[in-house]
């Protein structure tokens, strides 16, 4: 059982302790033997199960939760990631895929999609990245040209999580109101829309549903737009501002699992007639791991608390949380591999799986190098 002393920190409230206990019990009962060989079916089943259990209601606004609570999102992602990476992925994509609708959607858009996504009846996806435009969002090229009372989309998106299995995509396209980021708009695109093709399924070192999408003369009505024309960059950044901290939380969950497995290993494995835990070098690794985990948790829940407390933007705080937590989780898990020796790289072992899972978190929703640029620019602008 991972350390839960952080639940007593002033960043969190009693409702978060209750949520953690409920999710921990559910995860212990439902995530012990998750199938990682058929990711499409597994993610669909996980979304349905999370929806039935009520946890997906935290991914957007609704009658029970009229406001997004980022601390709850972080707590859920951390807990799910500690139990199983695909479970975290399934939950996170329901939030990322429709966060723009929760934050900027019309009442009709919310009514049409949020209940389906939050019940687990529909899977959602966030289509922002392109072959020539990943972290440089303002450079995206997918075009949405005005046509009568609607728009026609042409172009590509790639590295789209849930691509190929999603029922609805939040798509960002260039509508041309102004150069760069000021000429981008956001749209709701149902998966069965004529003109949307799943051109390629993408395989990665840690299996997840990913795809390259092609849009060919795809017609949308004007009411498919989320927010105002040209406001897409703002919509995307607000979505990432909310979700980016939760990426750090998922990394924290991976790191906690690696640490727990390592503690169990060194207590029960002997070397030279004594437990591994008595070796000073091993103790040094454990100390580093514990320090990195707590420091990551502090940055994550500081950022989440700031957003929930009413901060309009937490760009710097979210960047710090994601950068530090994902980078340090990589180091924590690498130490866990070293502690486990050959078992740490044996296919199917939990540590080997964590080693493959963590790497992508340092890339998606803004690579580590981009987070450094964000932090530095913020410091320069504020004169800190």
Secondary structure by P-SEA (a helix, b strand, c coil): cccccccccccccaaaaaaaaaaaaaaaacccccccccaaaaaaaaaaaaaaaccccccccccccccccaaaaaaaaaaaaaccaaaaaaaaaaaaacccccccccaaaaaacaaaaaaccbbbbbcccccccccccccccbbbbbcccbbbbbbccccccccccccccbbbbbcccccccccbbbbbbccccccccccbbbbcccccbbbbbbbcccccccccccccccaaaaaaaaaaaacaaaaaaaaaaaaaaaaaaaaaaaaccccccccccccaaaaaaaaaaaaaaaaaaaaaaaaaaaaaaccccaaaaaaaaaaaaaaaaaaaaaaaaaaacccccccccaaaaaaaaacccccccccaaaaaaaaaaaaaaacc
